[in-house]
Amino acid sequence: MSVRTVAVLGAGHGGCAAAADLGARGYSVRLHGRREESLVPLREQGGIRAKGIQDGLFPIDLLTTDVAEAVEGADLVMLAVPSVAHRYYAEALAPIMHPGIPIFVNPGHTGGGLHFVHELRQAGYTDEIRTGETVTLTYICRKTGPAEVDIFSYTKRLKFSGFPGKYADEMFALIEPLYPEIVQVSSVLETGLTNINAVFHVPGMVMNAGWIEDTGGDFLFYREGITPAVGRVTKAVDDERLAVAKALGVPSASFLENFHQAGLTTKEAMDSGDISRACVESEPNKAIKSPPSLDHRYMHEDVGYGLVPFAAFGDLAGVDTPTIDGLVHVSSSMMGLDFARDGLTLERMGLEGIAAKDLARFVEQGA
Amino acid sequence: MTGQKVKKIAIFGAGGGGTSAAAHLTTLGFEIRLYSQDESALAPLQEIGGINYDAPFGKGFAPVPVITSDAAEAMDGAELVMVVSPAHLHEKWIRAAAAHLTEDQTLFVSPGHTLMLIPHVLRDCGIENPVYCETATLPYLCRRTGPVDCRISRVSDFMVFGGFPGRETNRLHEIVSTVYPAVTAFSNVLETVFPYGNAIHHPPAFFANAGRVEATGGDFRHYYDGITPSVGRLIDTVDAERLKVADALSAKTMPFVELFWTMGYTTDAARDTGIAYEAFHQSEPDKWIPAPPQLEHRYFLEDVPFGHVIYSELGRLAGVPTPTIDHIIHLASVALGKDLRADALTLDRMGLGGVSKEEFLNLLEYGFG
């Protein structure tokens, strides 16, 4: 079977980019937004206006706030929403879900597929399910207006996995034609533990919190913000992440190897082992500004759906993660939130009570 | 102790605090004997025979009759021996003083806040029943501005004061208050540890501004620009843990904002909010203080090992968790690439390894006598 019709759930940056790009490439797109107000500008304009890898106005076959209507007749359901919205979509999908609906969690960050499946189970769905996920979004993009999106590029060499693992090849075969840049890896544990954003965004944010709030983020996040001390904390987070992966038998590469492989730094910088240098010298990232406040996905996603599940996997593996725990705690205190409670815990990934030795089987079988 | 009036004061330490005390107390009519082991710091002062000061009480030259690197000479005939140094030098200064300390001399450490370190060192030097007293904070907001110059921007009008053993506090207070009327007697040297304000706010604020410090060489105002609402919340979290530890040890202390206000650093309006961010943002005296130029600075190097670590250790003794404080100790260590617990002021280092809470409180009140 090949995909012709895609239900895109979520009308934010990723959803709009996917709707425009897939529409431009001849797929039939059914776009769901939770709020009618966000769809009105698209209706009035007659589609999404895109710039970048696709240029022009791209009509969308269906715009709806009804999840059931969006997925009707779709060959693939793409979940392009922040992890906090997983429960909403799981509850909406559970009554109409059947084994013939493949779900693509784009992006899954760390444990996104596990989380979504757990939410579906909680919502009462008991039958077979197939999901695939990428660690980050398939696009480098930004929504620039209510109905406009800039799509700078596809994300290169993007790690992809499926849950349960027994259907991963099938999911990869289904999705690869849409996104030829995806690369299949061993499991959702491998994509999840390769969530590099969580490794360096959080130290960068927390250790520049004063600067961000005082100036509204008026500095260059990588070039200026990732100083030697921030680099050392990032390295400690990365070492803890690698220790967790190793204890779980999950293949993993260092932050610097990933950063280099993604084309974000030079081989010399990678070989120096100096994360600060690699970030400061990163050519593609050199003009990227800091977020204007802590109330940003660099914190909400990368702490709650990055560092928190890293620590959860550490608990499961019996590996201490003091630096990760420290950043989760300090982030929570600064923002008046409780990431450790509200983020992606073992329970929310459906992994509570699973022993480390049984994890691989669970991830492969889905039960 | 005879209760004789203080006339001669030996001051140990010739940094900003020591030189400011020498200048200020000279203007009040005390005879000062200034001691340091750092001969290069003493030489210019010896050459002119005193120190230039620029202070709220005037501007001028304070002649200091004895400026020496000989502790015995400095202490000879002094009724009060005042140690003015960063906490990490306490041990060194106390060892230098111990051999010459007589029973009728009062040992006063300002700021102290090293809990049982000083009694422990004195005992190690052969003084079996040590007696001393201390304040939580330095009496001055000051700095040494040149080899023979100091600037005092503020003389404190409120200092938490405690004695060791605690039952000696009132007697010691009577003596020291003739020199510094602003000292207010609390129960003991546990109660001078908790109001050590720098220990509360420097580590979290410095960590939350570490990138900016390094990227700009500290080109911003540490308090006014650096302590934003989120950074203030982190300080408030640290403070809440500190208060719980104090409470579990039955130590009287104030919330940080209250303390800051009491010391005259912020407005009534800020005090009413109870929020660290407001307290700092509305602090006129602190407004212009620049950030340190690098992270290798006492905000981490002193205020973590001699501040956060003590709170953490006391929390352990009292059975009160201090997660925020513990995480900041770890994160600051990683940021610096240096284990800040390694040389820290732990209970072990104060000779208190293995004591129970009850034994500890008993020792504080009754000492070794």
Interface residues (C-beta under 8 A of the other chain):
Chain A: G204 V206 M207 N208 A209 G210 W211 I212 E213 D214 F219 E224 G225 I226 T227 P228 A229 V230 R232 V233 A236 L294 P322 T323 D325 G326 L327 H329 V330 S333 M334 M335 G336
Chain B: P204 A205 F207 A208 N209 A210 G211 R212 E214 A215 F220 D225 G226 I227 T228 P229 S230 V231 R233 L234 T237 L295 P323 T324 H327 I328 H330 L331 V334 A335 L336 G337
